Amino acid sequence: MIPGPVAAAILVGGRSRRMGWDKAGLAEGGSPMLRRLVSTLRPLFEEIWLVGAAESPFSGIRSAPDRHAGVGPLAGLQVALLAPAAPAVVCLACDMPFASPAVMQRLCELQAGVQAVVPRTALGYEPLQALYHRSCLPAVETRLEAGDRSLQGLLASLSIRTIEVAELEQLDPGLRSFLNVNTRAELETAFRLAGEVVPPDAGMPRG
């Protein structure tokens, strides 16, 4: 268990246009990606939230709907900062199923004295696998009111600490925790990398 008052929030409010269905799959009790992510988080955090969900299909996992539907992950971050009792939260996108406990531990270790701790890979900042303090909330709400949904812009307005790629590779060899799944082919590749088999109808729309 990660020590200290830190919650985890999985952002599940978005729908994948490239996949063509709800990646979180809440209506079917959670997609393979979401179930895997929840299983990873349970031993680490006492307080876990599904943000953007009207209800949770998982015992002991709470839910909180977005306040601004259709606005994107910045609106999810707003709820993730408001809902938990803990003053800091590790936010994770539901389409990154291989979150690394070592990376999350490091995010929490580095939180003192800054508003956010954010990994940075060769592709840039990873704001949807990062730690945020509740002190970020005014900046988030100001951007929402202004219609500016950019998470990168938000980070530029905060005091942050960065975990650079060299350290990330030590914590998570291969950086699998930052693998983003947006298509059926990527879903199958992701689970093959984990030595798991995706059920034939996993995540596919039911009709």
N, C-alpha and C positions, 0 to 999 in steps of 0.2 A: 504493500500500500504506500502510495506517495504521501509523505508527511506534510502537514500544514494544510491550511484552509484553501484548497484548490479543487474546483469542480471540473468536470469534463462536459462538453456540449458537442453533440453531433448535429450538423446542419443538414436537415433532410427536406427543406422546403422547396427546393428547385426540382424541375422536371427536365430530363435529358431530351433535347430535340434530336440529337444524333442517334440515341438509342430508340426513341419513340415511345418510351414508357417511363413510369416513375422509378428511378433508380433505387430509391429507398424501399419500395415495394411494401409499404406499411399495410395495405389492404390484405396482403397475403401473409402477414406476420413477419415481414422483414425479408429483404432480398438476401442472397448468400453474402453479399458484400457487407450489408448492415449487420447481419448476425455475427459475422466474423469480427467486425469492429467492436461490437458490444462485448463479445467474449474476451477481447483483448483488454478492454477498459475495466471490466468488472473487478479484477484483482488489484487494480491500481487506484481507483477513485471511489470514495464513499458516495459521492453525489454525481449522478450522470443524468443528462437531459437530452431528449430528442427535440431539437428546436425546429419549428416549422410543422410540427405534427399536432393534430387535434387530440390524439390519444396514443399511448404507447402499447405495443403488443408484447413488451418484455416486462416480466415481474421485477419490481424494484427500480425500474427506469422511468423517470418522470417525463412529461411532455409539456411543451409550451408552443402555441401557434404563433406565427409571425404577426406582428402588428401592422405591417405594411406588405400586403400580398403582392407578389409579382415584382418586387423591387430588387431582389437579388440578395447576395450573401451579406451585404452591409446591414440589411434589415434583420437578418438572422443573427448577426453579431450583436445588434442592439438587444434582442431578447436574451441572448446568451449572457449578457452582462447584467440584465435585470432579474432573471428568474432564479439563479442559484443563490443559496445563502452564503456561499463562499465568496470572498471579495476578488478572487482571481479565477479565471477559467481557461482551460485548454480547449480551443475550438478546432474541430476537425470536420472536413467535408466527408459526406457519406460515401463518396465515390473513390475514396482512398482507403481500401480495405486492409492494408498491411501496415498500419501505424505501429511504430517501434516503441516498446516500453522504455528502452534506453534513451531515445530522443525525447520522449515526454518527461522522463525523469530529469533530463538536463534542462529542458525548458523551465521546469519548476525550480531547479537549483539556481538559476541565473536571474530570477525575477526581482531581487531586491534592488531598489533605487531606480527602476525604470517602469514605464507604463506597459510595455510589451516586450516579449522575447520572440524573435522571428527567425526561422531557418532561412538560409539563402543558398540555393544550389546554383549550378551553372546557368539555369534558366531564370534566375532572379529570386526575389522574395517569395516565400510560401505562406501567405497570410491565412490560409485555411488549414494550417497545422501549426498553430502558434498559441502562445499564452498572452492573455490580455488581463489587465487590472480594471476594476470598475471605474477607475479614474479616467479611462478612455471614453466613457459614456457621453460626456458633453460634446466631445469632438465627433463622435459617431452621429449623435442627434443633430448637430449643426449641419453636417454634410447631408443627412437625409432631408432636412428641411430645405436645403438649398438645391436638392435634386441631383447632388453629386454622389454617385454610387461607387466611386473608385476606392477599392481597398488599398491600392498602392498610394493613392493620394492621402488616405487616412494615415498610413504609416509615416508619410513624410511630415505629418503634423504632430507626431507623438515622439516621446523619448523612448527609444528602443535599444535593445541589445540584440546583436545578430550572432547566430551560430553559423559559422562559415562551413563551406563544403568539405574542407579537409577534416574538421572535427566530426561533421555529420557522417562521413565515410567510415570513421572509426567506430561510431555508435551504431551505424546501420550499413554494413558493407553491401554495396550494390544499390543503396538508396531506394530499396523497394518500398519504403514507407511513403515515398512521394510519387508512386505510380498512380496515375489518374485513369480511371476506367470510364470511357465514354461510349464505347461500341460493344456489341456482342463479341466480336473477335478479341477485343482487349480484355473483356471479362473472362473469356476462356483462357487467354494467355496468362492473366493474373493468377488464376487458380491452378493452372499447370505449374507455374513457378513455385506455388506453395505446396505442390504435391497433392492437390485436391482435385476432385472431379466436380464440374458444375452440372447440376441436374439438367436434363434436356430442356425443360420448360422454365428454367430459372430466370426470373426477371422479365420473361416475355409476356406481352399483354394477353390477357384472357378474353376471349371473345366468342 
